[in-house]
Each structure stands twice: as C-alpha cells, then as structure tokens.
Amino acid sequence: MLRMLKSLFIDKCPVCAERLIAQTDAVCCTKACPDGHYKEESYRTLGVRVVYDGLK
C-alpha cells in the first residue's frame, strides 16, 4: 500500500516509464527522460509549464 502511494509522486516518462531526472536553478525546474523521450520545464514565478513530448 505504501509503495503504491509513493509511486503516485514519482515522475516517469510516458514513453518508456523511466524515472525523470530533475535539475533546478533559480529560474526553472527541468525534468527530462534519460533516453531523451520527454522533457518538462516549470517556471514557478510565471506559473508556466512547458512540455516537450516526442523529442526524438
């Protein structure tokens, strides 16, 4: 039960189901698939989320 609850908060690639690698700086937070399938940028100050799907 706890494992199932924990899996809800882990971001995964919609193509290959690998965990996304996150990088954070002062402006944005970037989450990307290690295989390059998916990338997501979140700009908190602007309230904007940009999703790049199907990068290859």
Secondary structure, 3 states (H helix, E strand, C coil): CHHHHHHCCCCECCCCCCECEEEECCCCEEEECCCCCEEEEEECCCCEEEEEECCC
